[in-house]
């Protein structure tokens, strides 16, 4: 590999042409493929000039890899000199392309490897697409040939007239103002602050000037700077604009833009500067709508507003109170004081008021904006047994005992008897009558349309003898039969009995197991023949006898508890029952 490097360098120095190397182009806001195309175009143009030997990229990279040189693509002057020395180049070129919309700036720095400094800088501004950029690279290569091919140093060159022209740089100044002030200034994509400003030491010749101001179109123009003179540039910037389309439902609303009237909707507003606006739409008898919206550059923004009618208020006074109110399908109700206050949009409505046992009422009402309307509703009572709903009938239940309650299927709360003309939908119902200290009773009734079904319900009192029988059947049974507060005592007796039963069952099983072990120890004692065996088995027998006695005692205690809980329930039913 080292032989390859030496032979390559030798071939370069034997060639009559100038040896140059081009590093990979760097870019800003430019695609990689475009950078590669610029590199290839510059390389091709330099080769076609027949004045240069361009060191091939693959050969360059091979030499750098052999020397273990890490080239990241970003390279300062010292780094460039070192690379040039390694690859045997007389000049090394570092290129960059900066994109700014449809404008490109190409910067090519030429490093003199022998002197170790920058020999020349070639800068060009190019407008257009990829083809324009590549043509610009070809022009740049011609300038490079002109500048370094005649001795590898900057030289004076001949103009078209044949007159000797100097390459020494000259400067002028530029005075820039704008309306509005404060626009960003870029000359050849280099920032120079904001307007107004006078910029010194601008190289003579043509330059690309850009002025940028938020919300305004970018201004781009070509300027010519003359040596020793001041170029005055004054520009009026054009605002970026868009348009608004405002639609309201219903139409005809007044439209205000930042509190300035613009007309009635539907409305199109053109040539609006790009920014945020406050839109307000107003229409009589409708709520005002105010919103913020943004106008986008070159776009039409459509805003649609569905206006809500201003509400009015309807105050109803119903007799009787707690009446049902329906307004165009929406349900309301008057309070216990008979008052209902309802907000409604402007318009006409159908009002229905009803209550069970009263004739329903219907009327038309008109709601005006911001208007407080009042209305007195007096419902007429229906005759007994007549319902306002043709699907309804009535139930009347008589009783001699006011303690009786009646549970009706479909009715949330039990009804206290006696019951008069209780309204029910027609059909068959299973009624349950009950009361404290009374036997419950079930009755089936049929309710007919617009008819009254009458029942007589008188319940028998619960008896103490029956409670005792229930207590004999199961602990707590008498107390549950009695009902009311006695149920709590019944639950205690039932829980005590079941708990004692469970413990007694476990104790009985434990006693049986311990007795079996004792019997086994007794058998072993009888069969023992030696003195040692007799003593050992007797000790085990005595110890197990104590365990069996403890299990027997526990068994007796639990048996007593079981019997006590059972008998206690019976005694409670006899002595403490509230029944006769």
Protein Blocks (a to p, Z undefined) as FASTA:
>chain_A
ZZmmmmmmmmmmmpmbdcddddddddehiafklmmmmmmmmmmmmmmnopaccddfklmm
mmmmmnopacehiacfklmmmmmmmnopabdcddddddehjaccdddddddfknopafbd
cddddeddfklmmmmmmmmmmmmmmmmmnnopacddddfkopacdfbdcdddddddddde
hiacdeehiaebjaddddehiaedddddddddehiacddddddddehiacdddddddddd
dddddddddehiacdeehiafbjcddddehiacdddddddddehiacddddddddehiac
dddddddddddddddddddehiacdeehiacdddfkopacddddedddddddddehiacd
dddddddehiacddddddddddehiafbfkbccdddddfbfkbccddehiabacddddeh
iacdedddddddddehiacddddddddehiacddddddddddfklmmmmmmmpghklmmm
ngpjllmmmmmmmmmmmmmmmmmmmmmmmmmmmmmmmmmmmmmmmmpmbfklmmmmmmmm
mmmmmmmmmmmmmmmmmmmmmmmmmmmmmmmmmmmpcbZZ
